[in-house]
Amino acid sequence: MDEVVHLAIERGVATITLDSPANRNALSRQLFTGLERHLDAALADERARVIVLTATGTVFCSGADLKEQREANVAGATGAGQIGPGGLVGVVNRIWDSPKPVVARINGAARAGGVGLMSACDIVVAVNTATFAFSEVRIGVVPAIISVVTLPRLGPVRGMELMLTGEVFDARAAAEWGFITRAVPPDELDATVGLFVEALRKGGPTALAETKKMVRRVPTLLPDKAFAEMTELSARMFGSLEAREGMTAFAEKRSPRWMEVS
């Protein structure tokens, strides 16, 4: 059976590509399995400083493989909405919790679970022709799992509108709402992703991981608790070997050692 997810690591960047154009990169058992395997490999590989998630063809991800879902329903499978070893929860969690920054390079349309994959990433760059939709209600289901990562980006008012109606929205609107990071012409997609990747490679690995957690943590805290936790974090990071290397490299006008990649 041909592989439907590919991994390539070059110059510190692990690129994971969905490659199942026959079903518009739908979330099948095979795709889930390949995506989990390659995410784990990218997270474990010390050469990979940044992960880029993208796809071939004109669709990023059409959501659940409905043929497999129907078969699972007929067979009476429980948890049919999470087909695959770890299912959607496993994949989204890997991306969301990744200590390495994850950039989504969105080459085309995303629907339902595909929007969830995208939303779990830290930075999302999409072609301005891309469209998105929470289409679940239109087939009688709920965007339950992906709500965990999409609602923090959308907010409850916009989320309520889009998840109840299932209406299609485009990349330009998504960028205006802050749901995605950038919407760019197709011929600028790779260059824009490249600028983000190059900027991320300059950050210390631990600093990047802690910053990801900080951005999500602080808004959930009351000010006194936030100041206490962030004071501890600041002291810990300023006292780290990574900070020592970063400040030494700055003083010596050279790149820090974490920029050295094979």
Helices and strands as residue ranges (DSSP letters): E 5-10, E 13-18, G 21-23, H 29-44, E 50-55, E 59-61, H 66-74, G 80-82, H 87-97, E 102-106, E 109-111, H 113-120, E 123-127, E 131-133, G 136-139, H 144-154, H 156-165, E 169-170, H 171-177, E 182-184, G 186-188, H 189-201, H 205-217, G 218-220, H 223-238, H 241-251, G 257-259
